[in-house]
Amino acid sequence: MTRLTRSTLDRLPAAVSGPIGRPLPGVGIVHFGPGAFHRAHQAAYIDTVLQHDPRWGIAAVSMRSRGTVEALEQQDGLYTLAIRDAEPAMRVIGAHRRFLAPDAATQTHALLADPAVTLVTTTVTEKGYCLAGDGTLDLGHADIVHDLAGAAVPRSVIGWIVAGLAARRDAGLRPFVPMPCDNLASNGAKLHAALVAFARVGDAPLADWIAGEVRVPSTMVDSITPASDEALYAAVATTIGLEDRAAVQRERFAQWVIEDVGVPLGPDLAGAGATLTGDVAGYEKAKLRILNGAHSTLAYLGLLRGHASVAEAMADAALAGFVDAMIRRDIVPMLPAVAGLDLDAYRRAVLARFRNPAIVHRLDQIATDGSQKLPYRLGDTLAAHRADGRMPAHVVAALGGWVAFLIARAQAGVAIADPAGAQLAAAAHDADPATVLRRLAEAGLGLPPQVAGDPPLLAAIAAAATAAHARRWDALLTGNDS
């Protein structure tokens, strides 16, 4: 089958939009980490910008492998974005202009020094920032050690960005705006501090310049993006009539929240649908407690009720109603108001996303690492209620569901996917729910630290865990919505 390229764009069916007749963009953005999420999310926003402003094409830089940039280059930077929803759609994205593999260091250095580039974005996963457990730069990280030794080709994104900023300073140019797009709390502040710390080791004046002149906005990004597979490639080929080995897919919902740091980013991202705000943390908190808290609740209770995916769990009327009530009654009242964010509309959007039959989001994947996630996803809401003397019945029931889930896994001899999996299995082995809960609280696993010293709360979670373990769903789910 003929490959998707600029020379074959005119073959697209009328139902599939693409950059037909659009001039080739200039390069105004350098992006490190052109994986599926970047191509399905940020690049789609940029593609919208390019419809009226051709300055902001993306140079895609891969620091580790050649596969993605080679696939993009073979297709002139074009690929299909498949929207997976009850009403599916496809769109060809043409936001990428340059394609830089790990051996293209000279070109990457030149682009970072180019004054036409005003924005440098990253999706390198949380680990890619080489941070220590406290969120500061890990100066002992092997990639950081390598880059600080003066290597011509940095291994870390920190090393690359600092090299680019140094070139700007030396040329007397304004700095570009580095903007992390990985879901790491306060990612802008952490990246800025890491850049300063890296520069400080070998060039104190550069560190001072970065500290004083460089602005790094925090961001929050959100859109479920399943991995590309042969089924996707086949579906795309059938729809567009062309082969596309760089196609990506995501749900229709996409959110990009960007901190307004008082300097222009370059592209009009707000005009393309991004949210510019002074309160990214408020959006992060809402997502963590509403979306992620509900996700974890669906995972543990849904698995106990025999469900496999989020959509399947949401088709369970009793469970879906419980989660909705938990958000409305327990979570939203404890969230601060956020300018520009309608919490009730966000709740409705989250639940609609969960019901999407075209996205198969497995509960056992969401259920991983509960001991690390639950203190923030549910524990903060719980602590806020208890500080005011209230007992949030739905959150209590959700935590009881997690305890029952651990017991079920331990009794079945199934490994618990969690960094503390062995400890959790030992705590949940051969004991009643109240005893298991006490062990978890004393060990500080998955629960706010104050739980162990709150007897009424311990009793309430133990009662919920006992009900979930015994599959007394009427008491656990409907009884708490009175």
N, C-alpha and C positions, 0 to 999 in steps of 0.2 A: 504494500500500500504506500502511496505517496506521503512523504513526511510533511508535517506542518512547518512552513517557513514563510518568510515575507513574500516569496514569489508565488505561494499557493494560497495566500490569505483570501483572494477573491473567490475561492471555491467554497468558503464557509456558507452554510445554509442561512437563510434570512433570520432564523430564530436564535442564532449564535452571534453575539456582538463581538467586535474585534477592532484593532487599530487600523482598519482599512483606510487608506488615503491619508493617514496621519504622518507627518514628517518624522524622521528618525530623531529621537531626543538627544539633547546634549547630556553630559554627565554632571549632575549637581549633587549626587548622593553617593557615598561609598558605604556598602553594607558588608559586614563580616558575618558569615554563617548563613548562606542562602539555602537553608533547608526548606522543608515543606511548609512549616508555619509561616516563615517570612514570605514565601511566594504566594501563600493563600491569604495572608492578612495584610502586612504593611505594603507589599507590592501592589495589591489591589487598590488600596487608597491612592498610591502614587500614580497608578494607571488612570485613575479618575482625574487627578491633577493634570496629567499630561494631555488630557482632552482639550485643555485651553491654555496650557503653559508648558512648552516643550523643553524647558531648561533643566528639568529635574529627573532625567533618566538615572538609573541605578547602575553602578559598577559593583558586580557581585564578586566578593573575595572569599575563596575557600582556603582555610589555613591548614586543612588536614588531608583532603582527598580531592581528586579531579572529577569524580563522576558527575556531580550536579552541574558544575560550570561547563563541562564538556557537552552534556546533554542540552543545556541552554544555548551554547554557542552553535551547535549543529542545527538548531531550530531558529537561529537569528534572535534568540532571547524570547521567543514566543512559547506559550504553553496555555493549556486550558485549565480554567478554574471551574470545577464542577460543584454546584451548590446542591447539597443533599438535604432535601426537605420534602414535605408532603407535595409541594409544587417545585420540582427540581428545575434547574437551569444550568446553562453552560455559557462561559464567556472566555474569550481569548485575551490574555494579558500581554501587553507589550511594554512593560516598564523598564526592562533591563537592557543596557547598552553595551557594557563591557563585562568580560568574563575572565576572572583572574584565578588561576590555579596556584597551588603552593609554590611553584617554581617561577612565578611571575612577580618576584619581589621588587624588581626595578620599576615596573609599571605601577605597582601598588604604592611605592614610596612617592612616585611622581604625582599620582592622583591625590594623595593626602596633602601634598604641597600645593596643589592647583587651587588658585583663589576662586575658581568657578564652583568648587565643591564647598558647600556650606554646612552640610549635615553628614555625620558619620553614625550609622545605626548598627546595632548588634543584636543577633540572636544566637548566642553561643552556649546556651544552657547556664544554669546557676554555677556549675562547676567551672565554666569557661572564664570566670572573672578571677580565679585563683585567690579566693578569699579564705581567711581562717575562720574558725568557728564563731569568733566574735564579730565577723563582718568586715574586718580590716584586711588589707593586703597581706598575704602569706609570703613573706620575703624568702622563706625557705622552700617554696614550691619549685619543683624542678624547672618549669618553664620560665618562671621569674628569674631564677638564678642564671639560667642560660641567657636571657635577654639583658640582664644587668651586667653580664660579662662583656657586653659590647658586640654581640653577634650582629652581622649585617642583616640577617633575616630573622626577625622576632618569631617566637613560637606562641606568644600569648597575645590576646587582643589588647591587653594593657600596654605591652611593649610596642605594638603597632601604633596605637593612638598617641602615646607619648612621642614616638618618633615623628609622627605627622605634625603634632603640635610644636615640637622643637623646630621643624623646618619652617613652619609659619612664623614663629617668633624670630628666627634668624633672618627671614626675608622681610621682616617688618610688616607682616600681614596680620589681619584680624584672625583669631582662631576660628576653626569650624566648631559646630556644636556637636559634641558626642552625645548620643542618646541610646541608652540601653533599652531593649524591648523584650527582656526576659522577665518572667514573673518572680521577682525578688523584691521583697519589701524595701521601700526607700532606695530603689536601685540607682537613681541618679546621684543621691548623696554618697552612696557606697562607692560608685564608680569614680566620682570626683575625688574622694579621699584616696582611693587606690592610685589614681593617676599622680596625685601630689606625692604620695609616699614613694612611688616608684622613681619619680624624677628626683626626689630629695636625696636618694642614695648617691647619685653621681653628678647632679647639677642643681645646686640649691637655688640659683637665680631662676632657672627654668621652673622649679617647683613653686617658687613665689609667683611667677608669672601665671602659671596654671591656676594657682589658688585664687589670684586676684582677677584674672581676665576670662577664664573659661567658665562657661555656664553649662551645667549638665542637668537637663530636666529628668525628673522621675516620670515613669510611665506605668500604666497598667494595660495589658492586652488580654483579649479574651475572644476565642472562637474555637470550638471543637474541630480539630483537624485530623481525621483518621489518616493512617499511612496510605500512601499510594500502593496499589497492587495490580495484578493482571486483570482483575475484574474491572477496575477503574479504567485502565488503558483500553480494554475492549469496549466498554460503554462509550468512552469518548470517541473512539474510532468509528463506532456505529453512528453516533450523532453528528459528528463534524465531517465524516468522510475522509479523514486524514489520520495518519499515524502520529501519535504524540506520546513520547516516552518521558516527558517532563511534567505531565499533567498532575494536578493536585486537587484535593477535595476538602470541603469544610461545610459546616452548617451555615444557614443563611445569616444568623446573628453574628455580628462582629463588633467589637468595642475596642477603641484605642483612646485611652485617657492620657493626656500629656500635660505635665506641669508647665504653667506659664512662668518662665524665668526672666521675662523682661527683655529678651533679645529675639530678633527674628530667626525662625527656623529655616527659612527659605521657601520651600513649597507651602502652599495654602492647604495645610492638612485639615484645618477646621472646615474649610469649604468642601472638602471631600468626605466629611462625616466624622472626623476625629473630634474629641472633646478637649478643649484647652481650659485648664482650671488651676486655681491656687490650692486645691485640696485633693491631690491624688490619693493621699492617705485615707480620706473619707470614702472614696470609691473602693480602695483596696479593702477597707474594713467591711464595707457592705458586701463585697463579693465573697470575702473569706467567711463571713458569718451566714449570709443568706444562701449563696450558691454552694460553697464548699461544705457548710454545715448541713445543708439539706442533702447534698450528695453522699456524705458519710452516713447520714441517717438512713437513706434509701439503701445504701450498700449493706449495712449490717442487718437491718430489719428485713430487707428484701431477700437476702441470702437465707435468712432463717425461715422465710416464708416460701422458699423454693424458687425464687426468681433468679434470672441470669443477667439481665440487662436493665439499664435505667428505664428505657421505654416500657419494658415488661413490668417493672415494679410500679410505674406510674399508671399502668392499666389496672392495677389492683386498687379499687376504689377506696377501701379502708385505709390502705397505706398512703395513697396520694392525699387523701383528706387529712390524715394525721400530719404529714409534712407541711401541707399548706397552713394548717392551724398552728404548727410550731413556728413557722416564719411570722405569721400575723400576730400571734399572742406573746411569743417569748422573745423572738429575735429583733423584729423591727422596733418595738418600743424601747429597746436599749441601744439603738443606734443614734448617733447625733445627726442632726440635719446637715445635708450636704448641698451646697448651692448647685443647681442644675440637675440634681438627681432626684427623681420621684421614686421613693422607695417602694410604694405600692405597685407602680408600673414596672419597676425592676423585678419585684416578686412575681408578677404575672408573666413577665418575659422569661424568667428562669424556669418556671413550671411548664410553660409552653415548649421551651427548648428540651426539657426532660422528656416530654411526650413525643418528640420527633421520631417517627418510626424509621426514618432513613439513616439515623446514626445509631450504630450498635456500640454502646458504651458499657463495657462489662463491669458488673458489680464487684467481681473479685479483684479487678484492677484498682477500682476506687478504694476497696477495703484494705489495701496495703498500707503499711507504716502508720497505723492508727495511733500508736503510742506517741508519735511525734506530731501528728496532725490535730488530734482531738482537743488538746489543751487550747488551741487557737480557734478551731472551727466551732466548737461548742463550749469549751471551758470558759472563755472570756464572757460569753453571754451568761453562763451559769454564775460566774463570780459577780457580775454586775447585779444580778437579781438578788443574790444572797447578801450583798452589801447593803441592799435596801430592805432586807428582811423578808423577801419573797421566795417561794419555791416554784421555779418554772417547770411545770409538770411535764411538758412535752420534751424539753431538753433532758430532764431527769430520765424519762422513758427511753430516749435515744441512747443515753449513756448506759442504761441498763441493758439495752439491746446489744451494745458492744461487748459487755461482760458476758452475756449469753452466747454471743458469737464465739468468743474465745473458748468458752467451755465446750461448745459444740465441736470446734476444731480440735481441741485437746482430746476430747473423748473419742473422736473419730481417728486420731493419730495423724491428722493432716497438719503439715507444717504451717505455722503462722508467718505470713510474709511481713516482716517488721524487723527493724534493726535490733529490737529487744525481743525477737520472736522466742528465743529459748527461755527467757525469764517469764514471758507471758504464758507460755505453755506450762511451765512449772507452776506458776501461780494458779492456773485454771485446772490443773490436773487433780482429779479425785477429791473434789470439795464441793460444797453447796455454794450457790451464788453469793450469799452474804459473806462467806469466808473468802471466796475468790476476790470479792470487792475489797475487803479489808486488806488482803495481801497487796493488791494493786495500789491502794491508797498509801499504805505504809512504804511501798517501794517508789512512790511517785511516778507511776507508769500510767500515762494517758489521762490523768485527772489533775485538775488544779491543785496546788499544794495545800490549800486550806481545807480540802475535802476531809482529810484524815482527822482534823480537829472539829468537825461539824457533825455531831451525832445525828441530828434530824435529817441532814442531807444524806449521810451514809445509809440511814434506814430507808429513805425514799428511793435511792438508787438500787439498794438491795431488793426492795419489794418489786421494782420494775424489772430487775434482772431475773428474779424468781418467776415473774409472770411470763417474760419472754422465753425463759428456759423451758417452762411448762407449756408453752404455746397457748397461753390464755390471752388470745388476741383481743377479745372484747374488753377485758379489763385494761389492757395496755394501750390500745389504739383508740377505741371509742370512749372508754371511760374517762380519758384525759381531755376530751373535747366538750365537757359539760359546761 
